[in-house]
């Protein structure tokens, strides 16, 4: 039986699993935005966008502060390092797969040349 134990990076993976939240992060990558500016980019309701922002904040990906009556949101990309670290474990796999493919193609080409 596999038991699910929550790790610090899990909240980040859950946060970026949703396409709307990934779009919000893309918006914030360019510059800071108010909640209203973010919501204006989506067809969903402002409360729905606020819910997405709460999840991004809880994962540490968005930092919000109040400026007058507006809530300003900034991107904090540091938690994405957990995603990068996880992906790096697969780089060796992908590299080996590509080397194997290249070797196969080269062997096939040599075989064709021999038989021509």
C-alpha positions in Angstrom: 0.0 0.0 0.0 1.3 3.5 -0.9 0.8 6.2 1.7 0.6 9.8 0.6 2.8 12.0 2.7 2.7 15.7 1.9 6.0 17.2 1.0 6.8 20.9 0.8 6.8 20.9 -3.0 3.5 19.1 -3.2 1.5 22.4 -2.8 3.5 23.9 -5.7 2.6 20.9 -8.0 -1.1 21.1 -7.0 -1.0 24.9 -7.7 0.5 24.6 -11.2 -1.7 21.6 -12.1 -4.5 24.0 -13.1 -4.3 25.9 -16.4 -5.9 29.0 -15.0 -3.3 29.2 -12.3 -0.5 28.7 -14.8 -2.0 31.6 -16.8 -2.0 33.8 -13.7 1.6 33.0 -13.1 2.4 33.8 -16.7 0.7 37.2 -16.3 2.6 37.9 -13.1 5.9 36.9 -14.8 5.7 40.1 -16.8 4.8 42.5 -14.0 2.8 42.8 -10.8 -1.0 43.1 -11.2 -4.0 44.0 -9.1 -6.5 41.2 -8.5 -8.9 43.2 -10.7 -6.4 43.3 -13.6 -5.8 39.6 -13.3 -9.5 38.8 -13.2 -10.1 41.0 -16.4 -8.0 38.4 -18.3 -10.4 35.6 -17.7 -14.0 34.7 -18.4 -14.4 33.2 -14.9 -15.8 35.3 -12.0 -13.6 37.4 -9.8 -14.4 35.2 -6.8 -13.1 32.2 -8.8 -9.9 34.1 -9.6 -9.5 35.0 -6.0 -9.8 31.4 -5.1 -7.0 30.5 -7.6 -4.9 33.3 -6.1 -5.4 32.0 -2.6 -4.1 28.6 -3.7 -1.1 30.2 -5.4 -0.4 32.2 -2.3 -0.7 29.2 -0.1 1.9 27.5 -2.3 4.1 30.5 -2.0 4.0 31.3 -5.7 2.2 34.6 -5.3 2.8 37.4 -2.8 0.0 39.9 -2.3 0.1 43.2 -0.5 -2.5 46.0 -0.1 -1.9 49.3 -1.7 -4.8 51.6 -0.8 -7.9 49.7 -1.7 -6.2 47.4 -4.2 -4.5 44.1 -3.6 -1.3 43.9 -5.6 0.0 40.5 -6.6 3.7 39.6 -7.3 5.2 36.4 -8.6 7.5 34.5 -6.3 9.2 31.9 -8.6 11.4 30.4 -5.9 9.0 27.6 -5.0 9.2 26.5 -8.7 12.7 25.2 -7.9 11.0 22.1 -6.5 9.5 21.4 -9.9 12.8 22.0 -11.6 14.6 19.7 -9.2 12.0 17.0 -9.8 12.3 17.3 -13.6 16.1 17.1 -13.4 15.8 13.6 -12.3 14.2 12.8 -15.7 16.9 14.6 -17.7 19.2 11.6 -17.5 16.4 9.3 -18.6 15.6 11.6 -21.6 19.3 11.9 -22.5 19.7 8.1 -22.4 16.6 7.6 -24.5 17.8 10.1 -27.1 21.3 8.5 -27.2 19.6 5.1 -27.7 17.5 6.4 -30.5 20.5 8.0 -32.2 22.5 4.7 -31.9 19.5 2.8 -33.4 19.2 5.2 -36.3 22.9 5.1 -37.0 23.0 1.3 -36.9 19.9 1.1 -39.2 21.7 3.5 -41.6 24.9 1.4 -41.6 22.9 -1.7 -42.2 21.1 -0.1 -45.1 24.4 1.0 -46.6 25.9 -2.5 -46.3 22.9 -4.0 -48.1 22.8 -1.5 -50.9 
